[in-house]
Amino acid sequence: MKKLLIFIVLVFFSGCASVDIQKQIKEANTWKDFHKLQCNISRDNPYYHNEYLEMLQKRRQWYIDNYNPSDNMANTIKQGRYSLGMTKNELIASIGYPTEINRTILPSGISEQWVYETNRYYNYKYFYFDNDILSTIQD
């Protein structure tokens, strides 16, 4: 009986969390909203997998609707891909916020390394920006 009660409580509260996430996705309309959602919905949590994918699609479409990138760049963003020459906002719209940002100040300007964790086994992908333009990608 005790196990049944615990199960019912867990199912009830997990369902409430999903409804809350769905509401947040529906109401998201700023960079801050999408960043908060990405922090709240783990890519590796199987329970929120569909919500995470829905949030990614909404963020991509929101960026395209509000910033009007070129047709080529809009297609790249819709597909969740990246390419050299992207701006920081285009990369965020396409694949999300980085796990870590490292900045280097040079005489020629600021260089940044954006680090993305590609899966839960600590594999990383590195993106380098020179003066806010994606210049190098390292696996």
Buried (B, 14 or more C-beta within 10 A) or exposed (E): EEEEEEEEEEEEEEEEEBEEBBEBBEEBEEBEBBBEBBEBBEBEEEEBEEBBEBBBEBBBBBBBEEBEBEEEBBEBBBEBEBBEEBBBBBBBBBBBBBEEEEEEEEEEEEBBBBBBBEEEEEEEBBBBBBEEEBBEBEE
